Amino acid sequence: MKYRLKPTKAQAQLLHSQLEECRCLYNHFLAERREAWDARQESWTYHKQALTLPGLKASCVDLSLVHSQVLQNVAVRIDLAFKAFFRRCKAGEDAPGYPRFRGYGRYDSMTFPQYGNGCQLVAGVLKLSKVGAVRVVQHRPVEGTPKTCTIRRASTGKWYVTMVCAVEAHPLPATGEAVGIDVGLRSFATLSTGESMPCPQFLRADEKDLKRTQRQLSAATQGTPERRKRRKVVARVHERISHRRTNFAHQASRRLVNRCDLMAVEDLSVNRMVQNHCLAKSIQDAAWSQCATFLSYKAAWASRQFVAVNPAYTSQDCSGCGHRQKKTLERSHVCACCGLTLDRDHNAALNILRLGLQSLGLVPRSSAVYGGE
């Protein structure tokens, strides 16, 4: 659950101070690990660094402004950063990305790992350790049992609280409908039923506002209050685009989950696709991965089936007979063998549905079975 916080000016200043203390501690832990390896070839662990916290709090009084478990979570974060770095090195990535120091304002969240210990939501007020009772815009009640609580500062200066809750599944009644989903740029998604969802293109719609605010930001002198003010204006435009895109993904995924028992989608590698600089902006604006993520967890809650299939040849294979033929930029699928004529995306959605059914063993893996029969 995610809620907007409305701290007073004094409370916001306390939250800023706590984030800065967490940032300094993060940099201290990172420097400690680097120095230990450079001097003695020694790898520090989370537990070793967590044991140094009482001594650090005794020597640095400002650390006492932050809840003890939040400080422990900083050590968890640096440990996870190094584990991810070593994992990327082991995978042989060209640029594994060594953990970096955080500059001023570059540490924007802190986590209470145990809900009720330092943070608690009561009657529309979030009680935070060493901050006080912060007003919450609680647009819906908390579902399930809260486990952790994260306070985050957005780039616009707004504050949010995110609570991770243990929620039981709420199965929906069976509808008997299965659907394959082909995503694209002309239409956001084409279903195997022949329906299509228009692509809203939120970034394109607000591109003029974004360009105007970015020009004003570039014209301001660096380091001045005016530049900081204009930077927030640019951040608000980006935030508005992000919120609209997320809302669209939530609504689209909810409609599909309520309607279908089985949803098959393409397992796309978006990171590779955006290397095409001609289409990168449109692909990022469509946010296919975000919608697939929402679809996945909503399906799990509703006891629906969600499957991601290999997208290879789904646009080239005929959904009627299985004949494979290369395509250029034509938008229609016309089979040279059986004569089937369909919209290209509709044909791909039918193939995605077939592959999804095959992966679940609901239809035989035979080249003679097409069209979901």
ZARO-960646 format. One record per residue (C-alpha): x, y, z; residue in three letters; residue number from 0. Coordinates in steps of 0.001 Angstrom, whole numbers, always signed. Layout:
# residues N
east X&north Y&up Z&r Ala&k NUM
...
END
This chain:
# residues 373
east +0&north +0&up +0&r Met&k 0
east +1267&north +3450&up -922&r Lys&k 1
east +10&north +6674&up +667&r Tyr&k 2
east +913&north +10345&up +396&r Arg&k 3
east +2316&north +11964&up +3538&r Leu&k 4
east +1558&north +15547&up +4588&r Lys&k 5
east +4298&north +16433&up +7098&r Pro&k 6
east +4534&north +19852&up +8690&r Thr&k 7
east +7530&north +22028&up +7874&r Lys&k 8
east +9302&north +20917&up +11059&r Ala&k 9
east +8529&north +17249&up +10395&r Gln&k 10
east +9769&north +17523&up +6814&r Ala&k 11
east +13022&north +19019&up +8102&r Gln&k 12
east +13423&north +16107&up +10534&r Leu&k 13
east +12818&north +13605&up +7729&r Leu&k 14
east +15391&north +15396&up +5556&r His&k 15
east +17900&north +15245&up +8407&r Ser&k 16
east +17302&north +11525&up +8922&r Gln&k 17
east +17817&north +10809&up +5230&r Leu&k 18
east +21070&north +12764&up +5287&r Glu&k 19
east +22299&north +10754&up +8280&r Glu&k 20
east +21417&north +7536&up +6430&r Cys&k 21
east +23279&north +8812&up +3365&r Arg&k 22
east +26413&north +9600&up +5386&r Cys&k 23
east +26257&north +6180&up +7038&r Leu&k 24
east +25876&north +4505&up +3631&r Tyr&k 25
east +28975&north +6319&up +2355&r Asn&k 26
east +30862&north +5377&up +5544&r His&k 27
east +30036&north +1687&up +5101&r Phe&k 28
east +31046&north +1840&up +1430&r Leu&k 29
east +34372&north +3512&up +2265&r Ala&k 30
east +34967&north +923&up +4984&r Glu&k 31
east +34533&north -1933&up +2547&r Arg&k 32
east +36749&north -331&up -83&r Arg&k 33
east +39543&north +397&up +2372&r Glu&k 34
east +39377&north -3099&up +3908&r Ala&k 35
east +39768&north -4685&up +472&r Trp&k 36
east +42484&north -2307&up -786&r Asp&k 37
east +44571&north -2568&up +2406&r Ala&k 38
east +44060&north -6167&up +3538&r Arg&k 39
east +42118&north -7944&up +759&r Gln&k 40
east +39352&north -8411&up +3322&r Glu&k 41
east +35638&north -8641&up +2473&r Ser&k 42
east +33297&north -7192&up +5068&r Trp&k 43
east +29856&north -8662&up +5701&r Thr&k 44
east +26592&north -7156&up +6873&r Tyr&k 45
east +26958&north -8570&up +10371&r His&k 46
east +30452&north -7164&up +10801&r Lys&k 47
east +29327&north -3681&up +9819&r Gln&k 48
east +26105&north -3855&up +11846&r Ala&k 49
east +28161&north -4580&up +14977&r Leu&k 50
east +29966&north -1258&up +14529&r Thr&k 51
east +26734&north +760&up +14821&r Leu&k 52
east +26757&north +1190&up +18652&r Pro&k 53
east +30280&north +2638&up +18497&r Gly&k 54
east +29349&north +4927&up +15602&r Leu&k 55
east +26308&north +6221&up +17490&r Lys&k 56
east +28498&north +6943&up +20513&r Ala&k 57
east +30989&north +8918&up +18430&r Ser&k 58
east +28422&north +10651&up +16205&r Cys&k 59
east +25497&north +11992&up +18225&r Val&k 60
east +23476&north +12865&up +15087&r Asp&k 61
east +22995&north +9155&up +14314&r Leu&k 62
east +20795&north +8978&up +17417&r Ser&k 63
east +18228&north +11031&up +15485&r Leu&k 64
east +17485&north +7924&up +13398&r Val&k 65
east +15739&north +4754&up +14568&r His&k 66
east +18182&north +1901&up +15215&r Ser&k 67
east +16530&north -533&up +12777&r Gln&k 68
east +16615&north +2081&up +10003&r Val&k 69
east +20387&north +2324&up +10522&r Leu&k 70
east +20639&north -1474&up +10341&r Gln&k 71
east +18740&north -1371&up +7071&r Asn&k 72
east +21419&north +949&up +5643&r Val&k 73
east +23945&north -1839&up +6259&r Ala&k 74
east +21546&north -4263&up +4544&r Val&k 75
east +21369&north -1991&up +1489&r Arg&k 76
east +25146&north -1712&up +1083&r Ile&k 77
east +25428&north -5486&up +1484&r Asp&k 78
east +22822&north -6047&up -1233&r Leu&k 79
east +24625&north -3558&up -3500&r Ala&k 80
east +27863&north -5538&up -3228&r Phe&k 81
east +26099&north -8874&up -3697&r Lys&k 82
east +24514&north -7549&up -6893&r Ala&k 83
east +27925&north -6274&up -8049&r Phe&k 84
east +29567&north -9674&up -7498&r Phe&k 85
east +26665&north -11407&up -9237&r Arg&k 86
east +27104&north -9197&up -12304&r Arg&k 87
east +30873&north -9840&up -12262&r Cys&k 88
east +30256&north -13583&up -12124&r Lys&k 89
east +27845&north -13305&up -15057&r Ala&k 90
east +30620&north -11676&up -17088&r Gly&k 91
east +28950&north -8324&up -17718&r Glu&k 92
east +31162&north -5710&up -19375&r Asp&k 93
east +30151&north -2949&up -16939&r Ala&k 94
east +29147&north -4621&up -13646&r Pro&k 95
east +28761&north -1262&up -11879&r Gly&k 96
east +30739&north -954&up -8651&r Tyr&k 97
east +28656&north +607&up -5804&r Pro&k 98
east +29039&north +4374&up -5751&r Arg&k 99
east +29006&north +7034&up -3071&r Phe&k 100
east +25763&north +8970&up -2686&r Arg&k 101
east +25934&north +12727&up -3128&r Gly&k 102
east +23813&north +15285&up -1296&r Tyr&k 103
east +20114&north +14590&up -1889&r Gly&k 104
east +20844&north +11271&up -3604&r Arg&k 105
east +19554&north +9096&up -766&r Tyr&k 106
east +15772&north +9366&up -840&r Asp&k 107
east +14263&north +6539&up +1254&r Ser&k 108
east +14548&north +4790&up +4600&r Met&k 109
east +12969&north +1533&up +5687&r Thr&k 110
east +11555&north +332&up +8998&r Phe&k 111
east +11951&north -3464&up +8640&r Pro&k 112
east +9422&north -4240&up +11400&r Gln&k 113
east +6054&north -2527&up +11220&r Tyr&k 114
east +5024&north -1333&up +14653&r Gly&k 115
east +8610&north -810&up +15771&r Asn&k 116
east +9244&north +2833&up +14990&r Gly&k 117
east +6295&north +3296&up +12621&r Cys&k 118
east +2581&north +2667&up +12907&r Gln&k 119
east -474&north +3879&up +11003&r Leu&k 120
east -3353&north +4783&up +13305&r Val&k 121
east -6550&north +6592&up +12249&r Ala&k 122
east -5062&north +8410&up +9278&r Gly&k 123
east -1855&north +9356&up +11112&r Val&k 124
east +1564&north +7707&up +10713&r Leu&k 125
east +3464&north +7668&up +13984&r Lys&k 126
east +7181&north +7796&up +13180&r Leu&k 127
east +9989&north +7410&up +15658&r Ser&k 128
east +11703&north +10737&up +16487&r Lys&k 129
east +9473&north +12596&up +14003&r Val&k 130
east +5990&north +12450&up +15502&r Gly&k 131
east +2509&north +11936&up +14094&r Ala&k 132
east +2498&north +12674&up +10357&r Val&k 133
east -801&north +13167&up +8549&r Arg&k 134
east -1530&north +10601&up +5815&r Val&k 135
east -3770&north +10918&up +2764&r Val&k 136
east -5318&north +7468&up +3252&r Gln&k 137
east -7358&north +6939&up +86&r His&k 138
east -8137&north +3301&up +964&r Arg&k 139
east -7863&north +1080&up +4056&r Pro&k 140
east -4811&north -1089&up +4640&r Val&k 141
east -5244&north -4601&up +3251&r Glu&k 142
east -3701&north -7553&up +5056&r Gly&k 143
east -1037&north -7467&up +7766&r Thr&k 144
east +1652&north -4761&up +7420&r Pro&k 145
east +5218&north -6093&up +7567&r Lys&k 146
east +7606&north -3286&up +6576&r Thr&k 147
east +7310&north +459&up +6094&r Cys&k 148
east +9375&north +2652&up +3745&r Thr&k 149
east +9391&north +6451&up +3773&r Ile&k 150
east +10382&north +7957&up +417&r Arg&k 151
east +11060&north +11504&up -723&r Arg&k 152
east +10089&north +12083&up -4361&r Ala&k 153
east +12102&north +14331&up -6668&r Ser&k 154
east +9255&north +16853&up -6454&r Thr&k 155
east +9718&north +17150&up -2680&r Gly&k 156
east +6587&north +15130&up -1862&r Lys&k 157
east +6697&north +12407&up +780&r Trp&k 158
east +5204&north +8927&up +469&r Tyr&k 159
east +4928&north +5882&up +2692&r Val&k 160
east +4895&north +2374&up +1230&r Thr&k 161
east +3841&north -551&up +3396&r Met&k 162
east +4462&north -4154&up +2402&r Val&k 163
east +1534&north -6258&up +3584&r Cys&k 164
east +866&north -9994&up +3781&r Ala&k 165
east -2399&north -10437&up +1863&r Val&k 166
east -4386&north -13581&up +1328&r Glu&k 167
east -5502&north -14483&up -2195&r Ala&k 168
east -9020&north -13488&up -3263&r His&k 169
east -10006&north -16001&up -5980&r Pro&k 170
east -12401&north -14737&up -8631&r Leu&k 171
east -15103&north -16931&up -10163&r Pro&k 172
east -14038&north -18786&up -13311&r Ala&k 173
east -15036&north -17265&up -16636&r Thr&k 174
east -13706&north -19966&up -18986&r Gly&k 175
east -11953&north -17374&up -21179&r Glu&k 176
east -8299&north -17525&up -22221&r Ala&k 177
east -6560&north -14729&up -24090&r Val&k 178
east -3255&north -14121&up -25824&r Gly&k 179
east -1846&north -10582&up -25703&r Ile&k 180
east +431&north -9065&up -28332&r Asp&k 181
east +1859&north -5674&up -27359&r Val&k 182
east +2904&north -3029&up -29847&r Gly&k 183
east +3324&north +659&up -30545&r Leu&k 184
east +456&north +1236&up -32964&r Arg&k 185
east -1918&north -237&up -30357&r Ser&k 186
east -836&north -918&up -26789&r Phe&k 187
east -2159&north -4481&up -26892&r Ala&k 188
east -4035&north -6677&up -29344&r Thr&k 189
east -5968&north -9600&up -27900&r Leu&k 190
east -6502&north -12994&up -29480&r Ser&k 191
east -10214&north -12132&up -29576&r Thr&k 192
east -9450&north -9403&up -32129&r Gly&k 193
east -9893&north -6502&up -29692&r Glu&k 194
east -7202&north -3871&up -29331&r Ser&k 195
east -6272&north -1305&up -26687&r Met&k 196
east -5134&north +2098&up -27972&r Pro&k 197
east -1663&north +3253&up -26972&r Cys&k 198
east -2136&north +6417&up -24861&r Pro&k 199
east +1424&north +7804&up -25403&r Gln&k 200
east +1514&north +9880&up -22221&r Phe&k 201
east +5048&north +11145&up -22823&r Leu&k 202
east +4214&north +12300&up -26344&r Arg&k 203
east +1097&north +14071&up -25059&r Ala&k 204
east +3077&north +16116&up -22514&r Asp&k 205
east +6239&north +16503&up -24570&r Glu&k 206
east +5628&north +20203&up -25257&r Lys&k 207
east +5295&north +20968&up -21538&r Asp&k 208
east +8404&north +18924&up -20823&r Leu&k 209
east +10482&north +20709&up -23458&r Lys&k 210
east +9328&north +24123&up -22253&r Arg&k 211
east +10184&north +23415&up -18612&r Thr&k 212
east +13530&north +21867&up -19551&r Gln&k 213
east +14462&north +24976&up -21588&r Arg&k 214
east +13639&north +27150&up -18592&r Gln&k 215
east +15788&north +24900&up -16385&r Leu&k 216
east +18731&north +25117&up -18779&r Ser&k 217
east +18493&north +28913&up -18829&r Ala&k 218
east +18802&north +29184&up -15035&r Ala&k 219
east +22247&north +29611&up -13497&r Thr&k 220
east +23602&north +26564&up -11723&r Gln&k 221
east +23562&north +26630&up -7935&r Gly&k 222
east +20880&north +29330&up -7674&r Thr&k 223
east +17494&north +29037&up -5901&r Pro&k 224
east +15807&north +29716&up -9255&r Glu&k 225
east +17394&north +26620&up -10779&r Arg&k 226
east +16304&north +24458&up -7840&r Arg&k 227
east +12779&north +25780&up -8250&r Lys&k 228
east +12709&north +25035&up -11988&r Arg&k 229
east +14171&north +21587&up -11410&r Arg&k 230
east +11114&north +20753&up -9306&r Lys&k 231
east +8842&north +21966&up -12109&r Val&k 232
east +10497&north +19531&up -14529&r Val&k 233
east +10183&north +16775&up -11919&r Ala&k 234
east +6459&north +17483&up -11537&r Arg&k 235
east +5902&north +17033&up -15285&r Val&k 236
east +7766&north +13705&up -15204&r His&k 237
east +5783&north +12666&up -12130&r Glu&k 238
east +2484&north +13493&up -13840&r Arg&k 239
east +3439&north +11375&up -16859&r Ile&k 240
east +4535&north +8496&up -14624&r Ser&k 241
east +1324&north +8569&up -12571&r His&k 242
east -875&north +8539&up -15672&r Arg&k 243
east +1084&north +5658&up -17186&r Arg&k 244
east +905&north +3654&up -13957&r Thr&k 245
east -2832&north +4313&up -13611&r Asn&k 246
east -3412&north +3111&up -17178&r Phe&k 247
east -1415&north -84&up -16544&r Ala&k 248
east -3371&north -780&up -13348&r His&k 249
east -6736&north -320&up -15042&r Gln&k 250
east -5828&north -2367&up -18135&r Ala&k 251
east -4427&north -5255&up -16073&r Ser&k 252
east -7435&north -5224&up -13730&r Arg&k 253
east -9902&north -5474&up -16633&r Arg&k 254
east -8011&north -8435&up -18102&r Leu&k 255
east -7763&north -10281&up -14773&r Val&k 256
east -11453&north -9802&up -14035&r Asn&k 257
east -12342&north -11125&up -17477&r Arg&k 258
east -9946&north -14020&up -18212&r Cys&k 259
east -8892&north -17249&up -16521&r Asp&k 260
east -5667&north -17492&up -18548&r Leu&k 261
east -3495&north -14692&up -19905&r Met&k 262
east -521&north -15389&up -22180&r Ala&k 263
east +1915&north -12570&up -22947&r Val&k 264
east +5248&north -12195&up -24721&r Glu&k 265
east +8387&north -12543&up -22627&r Asp&k 266
east +10043&north -9475&up -24141&r Leu&k 267
east +13591&north -8258&up -23494&r Ser&k 268
east +12801&north -4545&up -23369&r Val&k 269
east +16373&north -3592&up -22435&r Asn&k 270
east +17564&north -4935&up -25778&r Arg&k 271
east +14692&north -3427&up -27718&r Met&k 272
east +15408&north +123&up -26519&r Val&k 273
east +18840&north -76&up -28137&r Gln&k 274
east +16976&north +838&up -31323&r Asn&k 275
east +17226&north +4610&up -30909&r His&k 276
east +14459&north +5253&up -33432&r Cys&k 277
east +11896&north +3460&up -31261&r Leu&k 278
east +13424&north +3723&up -27776&r Ala&k 279
east +11284&north +6659&up -26622&r Lys&k 280
east +8030&north +5066&up -27804&r Ser&k 281
east +8938&north +1698&up -26260&r Ile&k 282
east +9734&north +3270&up -22894&r Gln&k 283
east +6535&north +5327&up -23064&r Asp&k 284
east +4435&north +2209&up -23678&r Ala&k 285
east +5794&north +524&up -20486&r Ala&k 286
east +4967&north -3043&up -21513&r Trp&k 287
east +7011&north -4536&up -18661&r Ser&k 288
east +5133&north -2520&up -16053&r Gln&k 289
east +1774&north -3746&up -17307&r Cys&k 290
east +3031&north -7355&up -17427&r Ala&k 291
east +4215&north -7066&up -13816&r Thr&k 292
east +845&north -5737&up -12680&r Phe&k 293
east -908&north -8462&up -14662&r Leu&k 294
east +1271&north -11124&up -13038&r Ser&k 295
east +631&north -10243&up -9404&r Tyr&k 296
east -3056&north -9440&up -9927&r Lys&k 297
east -3465&north -12860&up -11575&r Ala&k 298
east -1793&north -14501&up -8567&r Ala&k 299
east -4169&north -12702&up -6177&r Trp&k 300
east -7200&north -13751&up -8191&r Ala&k 301
east -5972&north -17372&up -8678&r Ser&k 302
east -5765&north -16812&up -12430&r Arg&k 303
east -3095&north -18270&up -14713&r Gln&k 304
east -456&north -15991&up -16170&r Phe&k 305
east +2214&north -17272&up -18544&r Val&k 306
east +5007&north -15515&up -20469&r Ala&k 307
east +5984&north -17239&up -23724&r Val&k 308
east +8917&north -16944&up -26090&r Asn&k 309
east +7935&north -14312&up -28699&r Pro&k 310
east +10107&north -15838&up -31439&r Ala&k 311
east +8254&north -16237&up -34779&r Tyr&k 312
east +4844&north -15355&up -33293&r Thr&k 313
east +4447&north -12687&up -35999&r Ser&k 314
east +5715&north -14916&up -38829&r Gln&k 315
east +3807&north -18143&up -38118&r Asp&k 316
east +291&north -18526&up -39457&r Cys&k 317
east -2197&north -19099&up -36650&r Ser&k 318
east -4319&north -21209&up -38982&r Gly&k 319
east -1858&north -23729&up -40450&r Cys&k 320
east +1538&north -22951&up -38931&r Gly&k 321
east +3233&north -21921&up -42180&r His&k 322
east +6142&north -19568&up -41494&r Arg&k 323
east +6866&north -16686&up -43806&r Gln&k 324
east +8967&north -13577&up -43343&r Lys&k 325
east +7228&north -10225&up -43171&r Lys&k 326
east +8373&north -6687&up -43841&r Thr&k 327
east +6266&north -3719&up -42696&r Leu&k 328
east +2853&north -4875&up -43915&r Glu&k 329
east +161&north -4731&up -41264&r Arg&k 330
east -1853&north -7704&up -42564&r Ser&k 331
east -1123&north -11395&up -42355&r His&k 332
east -1941&north -13256&up -45572&r Val&k 333
east -937&north -16921&up -45476&r Cys&k 334
east +509&north -18294&up -48718&r Ala&k 335
east -600&north -21836&up -47788&r Cys&k 336
east -4094&north -21670&up -46324&r Cys&k 337
east -5034&north -18149&up -47452&r Gly&k 338
east -5880&north -16964&up -43925&r Leu&k 339
east -6128&north -13164&up -43826&r Thr&k 340
east -5868&north -11407&up -40474&r Leu&k 341
east -4464&north -8309&up -38884&r Asp&k 342
east -803&north -8981&up -38185&r Arg&k 343
east -1088&north -8301&up -34436&r Asp&k 344
east -4243&north -10416&up -34150&r His&k 345
east -2419&north -13330&up -35787&r Asn&k 346
east +486&north -12913&up -33336&r Ala&k 347
east -1914&north -12834&up -30363&r Ala&k 348
east -3459&north -16139&up -31505&r Leu&k 349
east +9&north -17686&up -31702&r Asn&k 350
east +856&north -16368&up -28230&r Ile&k 351
east -2326&north -17931&up -26845&r Leu&k 352
east -1458&north -21265&up -28477&r Arg&k 353
east +2044&north -21225&up -27010&r Leu&k 354
east +648&north -20345&up -23593&r Gly&k 355
east -1793&north -23239&up -23695&r Leu&k 356
east +969&north -25583&up -24839&r Gln&k 357
east +3318&north -24490&up -22032&r Ser&k 358
east +613&north -25402&up -19506&r Leu&k 359
east -91&north -28717&up -21214&r Gly&k 360
east -3647&north -27738&up -22103&r Leu&k 361
east -3151&north -28542&up -25808&r Val&k 362
east -700&north -31024&up -27372&r Pro&k 363
east +2669&north -29764&up -28602&r Arg&k 364
east +1926&north -30584&up -32202&r Ser&k 365
east +2499&north -28392&up -35243&r Ser&k 366
east -916&north -29498&up -36466&r Ala&k 367
east -2698&north -27765&up -33609&r Val&k 368
east -3195&north -24047&up -34247&r Tyr&k 369
east -5714&north -21342&up -33435&r Gly&k 370
east -6108&north -22553&up -29828&r Gly&k 371
east -8130&north -25639&up -30798&r Glu&k 372
END
